Amino acid sequence: NMGMSSLVSASSPPLQLKLIDPTQYRFEHLATQMKWRLQEGRGEAVYQIGVDDNGMLVGLSEEDLRSSLKTLGRMAEKVGADITILREREVDHDADIPRKIAEVLIRKVPDDQQFLDLRVAVLGNVDSGKSTLLGVLTQGELDNGRGRARLNLFRHLHEIQTGRTSSISFEILGFNSKGEVVNYSESRTAEEICESASKMITFIDLAGHHKYLKTTIFGLTSYCPDFAMLVVSANTGIAGTTREHLGLAMALKVPIFIVVSKVDLCKRETVERTVRQLERILKQPGCNKVPLVVSTADDAVTAAQQFAQSPSITPIFTVSSVSGESLNLLKVFFNIIPPLSNSKEQEELMQQLTEFQVDEIYTVPDVGTVVGGTLYSGICREGEQLVVGPTDSGQFLKLTVCSIQRNRSACRVLRAGQAATLALDTFDRSLLRKGMVMVSPEMNPTICWLFEAEIVLLFHAKTFHKGFQVTVHVGNIRQTATVKAVHGKEELRTGEKAVVCFKFIKHPEYLKVGAKLLFREGATKGIGQVTKLQPVSQSHFLLLQLQN
């Protein structure tokens, strides 16, 4: 339960002593812990202050709470994160002094990114009002009831992106580090939004029309959305493709939340009828979802946190793009939802061979070489024999994991998705670099200089063609690569899709087909996935190993 651990571990003194004037050592320890939690939460973590380990709402006096928040602020500053108070509330105690608890969102943009990136697939029937809703969220002005906001959306798409390519379009909504919305209002450009936002929600607006269902399915699989937002019109209720979209999102195991739009057009009863209809469908045996209707800002905070922890929770919002009713609740929700990989995914990953991605390398007195990072797949135990690489010459070297630490405490087994430090004893630190992987020897890892990827160009100032250099990010790999070829096209424009061949500049890397890829260079930004590798030849590889 990553998102919401309190600040206390079981064997520690009560919370009051905890965050109020901690010793220097304790402070460093807390800051490191925060760093790991941010890594596991992919850049976000929620802290509860005044809540003990068992979830008991103990509460702190006003003075202690302020002091604790101050310490938390210092910790965040140390790790380079920003802090937003989500809510404070009093707890009922028979004490004379009122006691409070607070929930705080800590956000840090990972070093290899300009912002936290959350992808939300937008599903909905043709006239459910989803384009209008997206228009209002991303433009920051309400609709006039005749689709003006939606025209804005198309206008911006033409200027910044492409119009409806393949009936999938992208829209962005940013939040700065204080949780304030950054969108196209004040006539910002997409690039400016990217620059000033620390969290970006990319809406992937999928085709609502029945005949585009294939495109919709493609959008859901190839853009790997973290969540799906199903827009349902309050006056028509569940229509046409709505049921199929719901089914699709569930089949692809994408957590889903629902927005009932156009509530300004109908009576309260009609809205409630639609919500009830949705609740009924969600609770059916095939769905097994737990609907959660959001009607206050407090609900929105709760919904975001529960939604992140359990994929069966399905928040339902009722909004109007014309009156603006409840749109703020939706924004609160977007600001808090963390980018989570779902539990099903984790179970599947645990069954694969071990792969640990190295993010940090240090030497610790009496321990030797230590690497920090995340276990991408499989399980890693103490004493495990792995190989690490690729070195600059493309080799993989044998090593043994001597001990594992998670959150500063020893841990016997590491599971997929968890961050930890591994002690490698006397292994020569100079052979290691960030971006390397440690894998099971039987994985027979493929390394390559050249690879192909199917990409979509999201933003591009000029045209994108052969010879262009970009920084490619794949997992923990980050290296400059040159575009060797753009298949089937001379050049690419914004919003276009193509298969491109890239070549790394400095050293070969370990890549997997299907890996998500992000590349950027100045205002250029694109996403895609690796489709084909040209591995360094095995004979060459064996020679190297023999020389070892």
Wavefront OBJ file of the C-alpha trace (Angstrom):
o trace
v 0.000 0.000 0.000
v 2.358 2.568 -1.357
v 0.309 5.655 -1.802
v -0.692 6.234 1.751
v 1.725 4.955 4.316
v 1.806 7.109 7.376
v 5.057 8.545 8.590
v 5.626 6.014 11.262
v 7.035 2.572 11.269
v 5.745 0.139 13.843
v 8.693 0.140 16.171
v 9.066 3.901 16.336
v 8.057 6.395 19.012
v 4.693 8.106 18.652
v 4.318 10.541 15.823
v 4.591 13.690 17.910
v 8.264 12.998 18.586
v 8.652 11.977 15.037
v 8.468 14.991 12.800
v 8.858 17.653 15.407
v 12.520 18.746 15.575
v 13.989 15.457 14.368
v 17.698 14.865 14.922
v 19.924 15.417 11.895
v 20.349 11.665 11.410
v 16.627 11.040 11.707
v 15.979 13.887 9.266
v 18.364 12.422 6.678
v 16.716 9.058 7.147
v 13.235 10.521 6.641
v 14.392 12.392 3.551
v 15.891 9.245 2.014
v 12.686 7.407 2.771
v 10.744 10.158 1.022
v 13.020 9.824 -1.985
v 12.302 6.099 -2.277
v 8.599 6.588 -1.796
v 8.615 9.156 -4.566
v 10.488 6.728 -6.789
v 7.990 3.981 -6.193
v 5.062 6.325 -6.610
v 6.672 7.430 -9.875
v 7.140 10.914 -8.537
v 4.246 11.276 -6.116
v 3.470 10.273 -2.566
v 0.765 11.193 -0.093
v 1.754 11.602 3.554
v -0.726 11.509 6.405
v 0.299 13.440 9.469
v -1.314 12.662 12.776
v -2.234 9.123 11.736
v -0.452 6.247 13.398
v 0.683 3.025 11.818
v -2.569 1.185 12.319
v -4.498 3.940 10.631
v -5.686 5.347 13.942
v -6.505 9.034 13.641
v -4.508 10.218 16.622
v -4.342 13.859 15.599
v -1.855 16.528 16.623
v -2.279 19.850 18.328
v -2.208 22.881 16.029
v 1.343 23.721 17.123
v 2.668 20.196 16.587
v 0.923 19.927 13.249
v 2.529 23.178 12.036
v 5.910 21.993 13.264
v 5.476 18.617 11.523
v 4.428 20.286 8.286
v 7.500 22.471 8.512
v 9.757 19.423 8.846
v 7.963 17.784 5.942
v 8.560 20.956 3.939
v 12.285 20.777 4.741
v 12.412 17.124 3.715
v 10.682 17.925 0.442
v 13.090 20.776 -0.166
v 16.029 18.458 0.421
v 14.864 15.916 -2.146
v 13.796 18.664 -4.556
v 10.077 18.012 -4.268
v 7.060 20.272 -3.880
v 4.447 19.987 -1.214
v 0.697 20.711 -1.292
v -1.685 20.302 1.632
v -4.655 18.344 0.313
v -6.830 18.644 3.382
v -6.751 19.166 7.114
v -9.444 18.021 9.436
v -10.158 17.856 13.122
v -10.510 14.489 14.801
v -13.066 13.941 17.500
v -11.298 13.377 20.765
v -12.619 14.124 24.195
v -9.491 16.185 24.715
v -9.714 19.875 25.576
v -7.347 20.908 22.808
v -8.627 20.290 19.281
v -6.482 17.779 17.413
v -5.974 17.723 13.672
v -4.670 15.473 10.956
v -3.404 16.575 7.571
v -2.867 14.884 4.233
v -0.063 16.204 2.112
v 0.847 15.542 -1.501
v 4.571 15.446 -2.264
v 5.514 15.712 -5.929
v 8.916 15.513 -7.568
v 9.498 15.349 -11.255
v 11.825 12.403 -11.968
v 15.219 13.529 -13.247
v 14.848 12.003 -16.663
v 11.565 13.737 -17.343
v 10.373 17.280 -17.637
v 7.164 16.348 -15.878
v 5.159 13.454 -14.510
v 3.286 12.011 -17.379
v -0.149 10.508 -16.919
v -2.096 9.225 -19.878
v -5.856 9.150 -19.750
v -7.801 7.510 -22.547
v -11.093 9.293 -23.117
v -13.976 7.072 -24.166
v -17.559 7.971 -24.822
v -20.400 7.810 -27.254
v -20.527 10.179 -30.196
v -22.578 12.904 -28.557
v -21.630 12.319 -24.953
v -19.970 15.741 -24.779
v -16.426 14.475 -24.373
v -14.850 16.865 -26.865
v -16.598 19.734 -25.122
v -15.487 18.512 -21.700
v -11.878 18.209 -22.877
v -12.160 21.622 -24.468
v -13.255 23.184 -21.202
v -10.619 21.400 -19.105
v -7.730 22.198 -21.416
v -8.764 25.673 -22.588
v -9.958 26.957 -19.255
v -13.120 28.598 -20.586
v -16.663 27.303 -20.293
v -18.795 26.230 -23.204
v -21.559 28.427 -24.562
v -23.858 25.416 -24.797
v -23.372 25.196 -28.563
v -19.969 23.611 -28.672
v -17.726 26.648 -28.630
v -15.208 25.032 -26.287
v -15.104 22.088 -28.616
v -14.251 24.296 -31.586
v -11.420 25.699 -29.512
v -10.203 22.204 -29.028
v -10.145 21.571 -32.753
v -8.617 24.949 -33.445
v -5.769 24.215 -31.076
v -5.343 20.754 -32.430
v -4.889 22.151 -35.906
v -2.414 24.723 -34.753
v -0.400 22.617 -32.413
v -1.065 19.174 -33.572
v -2.788 17.899 -36.650
v -6.528 17.789 -36.531
v -8.088 14.382 -36.344
v -5.357 12.021 -37.426
v -6.754 8.530 -37.511
v -9.510 9.880 -35.292
v -7.272 9.836 -32.241
v -6.225 13.197 -30.919
v -4.150 14.312 -27.959
v -4.939 17.057 -25.523
v -2.915 18.164 -22.553
v -3.728 19.538 -19.127
v -0.890 20.515 -16.830
v -0.622 21.069 -13.093
v 2.244 23.064 -11.640
v 4.026 22.002 -8.483
v 1.492 23.817 -6.310
v -1.367 21.869 -7.863
v -2.666 24.795 -9.930
v -4.022 24.113 -13.388
v -1.814 25.066 -16.345
v -3.786 24.988 -19.593
v -4.300 26.908 -22.797
v -5.991 29.809 -21.026
v -3.858 32.952 -21.061
v -3.161 31.729 -24.610
v -0.225 29.555 -23.683
v 1.185 27.269 -26.317
v 1.518 23.551 -25.799
v 5.265 23.990 -25.364
v 4.742 26.555 -22.610
v 2.385 24.203 -20.831
v 5.004 21.456 -20.979
v 7.588 23.812 -19.573
v 5.645 25.143 -16.615
v 3.797 21.997 -15.599
v 5.236 19.463 -13.213
v 2.455 17.007 -13.924
v 0.886 16.554 -17.310
v -2.269 14.711 -18.077
v -2.316 13.727 -21.733
v -5.860 12.999 -22.798
v -6.013 10.537 -25.639
v -9.332 11.357 -27.220
v -10.490 8.150 -28.852
v -13.106 7.822 -31.514
v -16.623 7.595 -30.156
v -18.211 6.348 -33.333
v -19.018 2.716 -33.765
v -17.173 2.304 -37.020
v -13.998 3.524 -35.355
v -13.989 0.852 -32.676
v -10.777 -0.638 -34.105
v -9.036 2.723 -33.769
v -10.315 2.976 -30.222
v -8.938 -0.442 -29.345
v -5.610 0.490 -30.916
v -5.567 3.695 -28.880
v -6.180 1.802 -25.689
v -3.407 -0.694 -26.306
v -0.712 1.259 -28.058
v -0.733 4.430 -26.002
v -0.682 2.496 -22.757
v -3.031 4.775 -20.863
v -2.788 4.729 -17.067
v -6.525 5.322 -16.743
v -9.624 5.539 -18.858
v -12.258 8.248 -18.504
v -15.668 7.232 -19.779
v -17.898 10.193 -20.599
v -21.635 9.563 -20.456
v -24.248 12.160 -21.309
v -26.738 12.698 -18.480
v -29.677 13.080 -20.838
v -29.112 10.000 -22.990
v -27.664 7.767 -20.329
v -25.948 4.575 -21.357
v -26.107 4.405 -25.135
v -24.539 2.875 -28.201
v -20.900 2.159 -27.675
v -20.813 3.077 -23.961
v -21.187 -0.516 -22.827
v -18.554 -1.714 -25.271
v -16.138 0.980 -24.185
v -16.658 -0.025 -20.579
v -16.037 -3.645 -21.498
v -12.951 -2.723 -23.485
v -11.341 -0.765 -20.703
v -11.978 -3.653 -18.360
v -10.629 -6.243 -20.747
v -7.433 -4.247 -21.062
v -7.279 -3.887 -17.280
v -7.166 -0.099 -17.402
v -8.683 1.435 -14.240
v -11.702 3.481 -15.209
v -13.612 6.463 -13.858
v -16.809 7.958 -15.199
v -17.870 11.509 -15.935
v -21.579 12.184 -16.423
v -21.693 15.310 -18.567
v -24.377 17.807 -19.632
v -26.069 17.896 -16.228
v -27.178 21.456 -17.057
v -29.568 20.029 -19.652
v -31.619 17.871 -17.377
v -33.509 17.753 -14.152
v -31.793 16.411 -11.056
v -33.922 13.234 -11.296
v -32.614 12.456 -14.767
v -29.019 12.848 -13.621
v -29.674 10.612 -10.653
v -31.336 8.046 -12.878
v -28.258 7.927 -15.119
v -25.963 7.592 -12.103
v -28.094 4.757 -10.727
v -28.061 3.061 -14.116
v -24.253 3.261 -14.116
v -24.002 1.987 -10.556
v -26.165 -0.980 -11.525
v -23.971 -1.912 -14.483
v -20.758 -1.470 -12.522
v -21.928 -3.751 -9.740
v -22.880 -6.588 -12.109
v -20.930 -9.815 -11.649
v -18.998 -9.265 -14.893
v -17.789 -5.880 -13.666
v -17.513 -6.210 -9.917
v -16.724 -2.527 -9.543
v -17.420 -0.370 -6.516
v -18.986 2.911 -7.699
v -18.072 6.007 -5.711
v -20.081 9.137 -6.449
v -18.031 12.315 -5.995
v -19.965 15.327 -4.776
v -17.487 17.319 -2.639
v -13.804 18.208 -2.828
v -13.245 15.861 0.081
v -14.825 13.034 -1.948
v -12.506 13.874 -4.819
v -9.417 13.505 -2.622
v -10.720 10.234 -1.203
v -11.675 8.977 -4.658
v -8.233 9.713 -6.080
v -6.528 7.859 -3.265
v -8.826 4.849 -3.171
v -8.899 4.634 -6.955
v -5.120 4.424 -6.961
v -5.086 1.661 -4.389
v -7.808 -0.564 -5.635
v -8.667 -0.931 -9.288
v -12.228 -1.977 -8.424
v -13.175 1.498 -7.170
v -14.882 3.489 -9.915
v -15.344 7.185 -9.153
v -18.356 8.871 -10.807
v -18.404 12.648 -11.407
v -21.421 14.657 -12.544
v -20.363 17.812 -14.377
v -21.538 20.503 -16.741
v -19.255 22.038 -19.338
v -21.653 24.967 -19.639
v -22.254 25.990 -16.025
v -18.890 24.659 -14.881
v -20.615 22.672 -12.138
v -18.236 20.247 -10.399
v -15.437 20.718 -12.931
v -13.189 21.770 -10.048
v -13.764 18.366 -8.428
v -12.536 16.683 -11.560
v -9.432 18.902 -11.499
v -8.724 18.090 -7.847
v -8.966 14.420 -8.798
v -6.582 14.787 -11.761
v -4.097 16.676 -9.628
v -3.871 13.845 -7.113
v -4.205 10.582 -9.032
v -0.830 8.905 -9.061
v 0.568 7.122 -12.094
v 0.220 3.520 -10.936
v 0.895 0.289 -12.665
v -1.951 -2.031 -11.811
v -1.629 -5.060 -9.579
v -2.508 -7.509 -12.333
v 0.446 -6.188 -14.281
v 2.662 -6.668 -11.245
v 1.598 -10.298 -10.797
v 2.413 -10.988 -14.425
v 5.764 -9.218 -14.140
v 6.742 -11.209 -11.060
v 6.519 -14.429 -13.034
v 9.108 -13.285 -15.578
v 12.876 -13.527 -15.288
v 14.667 -11.106 -12.981
v 15.525 -7.687 -14.341
v 16.778 -4.900 -12.100
v 17.275 -1.413 -13.523
v 20.243 0.454 -12.081
v 19.550 4.118 -11.271
v 22.203 4.953 -8.698
v 25.625 3.622 -7.826
v 27.602 4.298 -4.659
v 30.288 2.912 -2.417
v 29.421 2.366 1.224
v 32.176 1.822 3.822
v 32.290 -1.806 5.097
v 29.661 -2.818 2.544
v 31.336 -2.153 -0.783
v 29.584 -1.314 -4.020
v 25.860 -0.620 -3.721
v 23.364 -0.026 -6.514
v 19.946 1.557 -6.142
v 17.078 1.124 -8.552
v 13.882 -0.680 -9.332
v 13.151 -4.331 -9.945
v 11.335 -4.229 -13.251
v 10.359 -7.883 -13.417
v 10.749 -11.156 -11.601
v 11.868 -11.649 -8.022
v 15.320 -11.057 -6.586
v 16.609 -12.869 -3.506
v 19.720 -12.456 -1.384
v 22.603 -14.488 -2.770
v 21.171 -14.472 -6.280
v 23.636 -14.751 -9.193
v 22.939 -12.182 -11.914
v 24.759 -10.635 -14.848
v 25.095 -6.878 -15.260
v 25.611 -4.886 -18.450
v 25.978 -3.897 -21.139
v 29.450 -2.434 -20.649
v 30.677 -0.013 -23.313
v 32.026 -2.960 -25.257
v 28.692 -4.752 -24.938
v 29.559 -7.328 -22.321
v 27.590 -8.685 -19.372
v 29.535 -9.451 -16.200
v 28.680 -11.934 -13.454
v 27.893 -10.752 -9.940
v 26.208 -11.861 -6.729
v 23.586 -9.930 -4.790
v 24.904 -10.006 -1.226
v 22.110 -8.198 0.530
v 18.994 -6.181 -0.222
v 17.675 -3.117 1.583
v 14.317 -1.498 1.187
v 13.520 1.715 3.049
v 16.704 1.268 5.057
v 15.757 -2.124 6.414
v 16.999 -5.520 5.286
v 14.693 -7.390 2.980
v 15.061 -11.015 1.851
v 12.994 -10.922 -1.302
v 12.421 -8.089 -3.733
v 9.313 -8.191 -5.956
v 8.623 -6.619 -9.337
v 7.861 -2.900 -9.084
v 9.724 -2.348 -5.826
v 12.642 0.023 -5.366
v 15.651 -1.034 -3.294
v 19.412 -0.963 -2.880
v 21.463 -4.074 -3.552
v 24.911 -4.602 -2.053
v 27.373 -6.181 -4.506
v 30.324 -6.632 -2.150
v 33.680 -6.194 -3.944
v 32.302 -5.698 -7.455
v 34.285 -2.915 -9.206
v 32.176 0.208 -9.151
v 33.883 1.734 -12.198
v 32.369 -0.970 -14.408
v 28.866 0.198 -13.626
v 26.849 3.067 -15.036
v 23.267 4.309 -14.740
v 20.977 2.684 -17.270
v 22.550 -0.752 -16.945
v 20.441 -3.768 -16.102
v 21.066 -6.730 -13.860
v 19.328 -9.798 -15.259
v 19.120 -13.560 -14.804
v 21.925 -15.210 -16.752
v 19.394 -17.415 -18.595
v 17.734 -14.349 -20.063
v 20.537 -14.273 -22.634
v 20.099 -10.509 -22.914
v 20.080 -8.909 -26.355
v 21.981 -5.678 -26.749
v 21.872 -3.392 -29.710
v 23.115 -0.198 -31.288
v 20.286 -0.119 -33.825
v 16.584 -0.535 -33.153
v 13.267 0.283 -34.742
v 10.292 1.836 -33.018
v 6.796 2.787 -33.989
v 6.464 6.372 -32.894
v 3.945 9.209 -32.770
v 5.320 12.718 -32.971
v 3.477 14.767 -30.338
v 5.104 18.155 -30.752
v 7.611 19.237 -33.270
v 8.780 22.653 -34.269
v 10.341 21.665 -37.584
v 10.008 18.468 -39.569
v 11.469 15.255 -38.295
v 13.660 13.336 -40.735
v 16.696 11.120 -41.233
v 19.787 12.443 -39.476
v 17.842 14.147 -36.674
v 19.285 13.569 -33.166
v 17.096 13.066 -30.117
v 17.482 11.971 -26.527
v 15.790 8.617 -26.187
v 14.366 7.417 -22.862
v 13.449 3.766 -22.501
v 12.878 2.785 -18.884
v 16.074 3.835 -17.121
v 18.066 4.167 -20.344
v 18.744 7.653 -21.513
v 21.009 8.185 -24.481
v 21.269 10.308 -27.584
v 20.325 8.476 -30.762
v 20.357 9.413 -34.427
v 17.403 8.797 -36.718
v 18.807 6.432 -39.359
v 15.605 6.057 -41.364
v 11.932 6.988 -41.376
v 10.186 4.107 -43.126
v 7.736 4.907 -45.886
v 8.014 8.669 -45.444
v 10.527 11.366 -46.207
v 9.723 13.305 -43.058
v 7.275 13.341 -40.193
v 5.024 16.133 -39.040
v 3.345 16.614 -35.702
v 0.725 13.978 -34.912
v 1.960 11.574 -37.579
v 2.893 7.991 -36.961
v 5.748 6.016 -38.464
v 8.270 3.278 -37.923
v 11.680 4.841 -37.370
v 15.126 3.320 -37.104
v 17.342 4.795 -34.363
v 21.020 4.273 -33.610
v 22.597 4.938 -30.207
v 25.590 7.226 -30.211
v 27.722 6.231 -27.211
v 27.260 2.567 -26.376
v 24.924 -0.326 -27.084
v 21.960 -0.752 -24.726
v 19.829 -3.603 -23.503
v 16.366 -3.220 -25.034
v 13.216 -5.296 -25.265
v 10.637 -5.369 -28.024
v 7.458 -3.699 -26.792
v 9.305 -1.364 -24.424
v 7.784 2.109 -24.129
v 9.885 4.842 -25.571
v 9.897 8.574 -25.113
v 12.149 10.891 -27.081
v 12.736 14.596 -27.027
v 14.950 17.304 -28.373
v 14.092 20.914 -27.571
v 10.435 21.379 -28.478
v 10.259 17.975 -30.133
v 8.551 15.267 -28.152
v 7.294 11.859 -29.158
v 6.207 8.543 -27.712
v 6.180 5.068 -29.094
v 7.345 1.545 -28.586
v 10.265 -0.571 -29.660
v 9.209 -2.896 -32.488
v 12.424 -4.515 -33.674
v 16.005 -4.933 -32.468
v 19.164 -5.492 -34.456
v 21.170 -7.345 -31.844
v 24.951 -7.203 -31.806
v 25.948 -10.500 -33.424
v 26.285 -13.470 -31.083
v 29.659 -14.608 -32.489
v 31.149 -11.216 -31.762
v 29.564 -11.431 -28.348
v 30.981 -14.896 -27.566
v 34.446 -13.762 -28.544
v 34.201 -11.004 -26.008
v 33.074 -13.433 -23.352
v 35.918 -15.842 -24.115
v 38.429 -13.040 -23.695
v 36.963 -12.503 -20.270
l 1 2 3 4 5 6 7 8 9 10 11 12 13 14 15 16 17 18 19 20 21 22 23 24 25 26 27 28 29 30 31 32 33 34 35 36 37 38 39 40 41 42 43 44 45 46 47 48 49 50 51 52 53 54 55 56 57 58 59 60 61 62 63 64 65 66 67 68 69 70 71 72 73 74 75 76 77 78 79 80 81 82 83 84 85 86 87 88 89 90 91 92 93 94 95 96 97 98 99 100 101 102 103 104 105 106 107 108 109 110 111 112 113 114 115 116 117 118 119 120 121 122 123 124 125 126 127 128 129 130 131 132 133 134 135 136 137 138 139 140 141 142 143 144 145 146 147 148 149 150 151 152 153 154 155 156 157 158 159 160 161 162 163 164 165 166 167 168 169 170 171 172 173 174 175 176 177 178 179 180 181 182 183 184 185 186 187 188 189 190 191 192 193 194 195 196 197 198 199 200 201 202 203 204 205 206 207 208 209 210 211 212 213 214 215 216 217 218 219 220 221 222 223 224 225 226 227 228 229 230 231 232 233 234 235 236 237 238 239 240 241 242 243 244 245 246 247 248 249 250 251 252 253 254 255 256 257 258 259 260 261 262 263 264 265 266 267 268 269 270 271 272 273 274 275 276 277 278 279 280 281 282 283 284 285 286 287 288 289 290 291 292 293 294 295 296 297 298 299 300 301 302 303 304 305 306 307 308 309 310 311 312 313 314 315 316 317 318 319 320 321 322 323 324 325 326 327 328 329 330 331 332 333 334 335 336 337 338 339 340 341 342 343 344 345 346 347 348 349 350 351 352 353 354 355 356 357 358 359 360 361 362 363 364 365 366 367 368 369 370 371 372 373 374 375 376 377 378 379 380 381 382 383 384 385 386 387 388 389 390 391 392 393 394 395 396 397 398 399 400 401 402 403 404 405 406 407 408 409 410 411 412 413 414 415 416 417 418 419 420 421 422 423 424 425 426 427 428 429 430 431 432 433 434 435 436 437 438 439 440 441 442 443 444 445 446 447 448 449 450 451 452 453 454 455 456 457 458 459 460 461 462 463 464 465 466 467 468 469 470 471 472 473 474 475 476 477 478 479 480 481 482 483 484 485 486 487 488 489 490 491 492 493 494 495 496 497 498 499 500 501 502 503 504 505 506 507 508 509 510 511 512 513 514 515 516 517 518 519 520 521 522 523 524 525 526 527 528 529 530 531 532 533 534 535 536 537 538 539 540 541 542 543 544 545 546 547 548
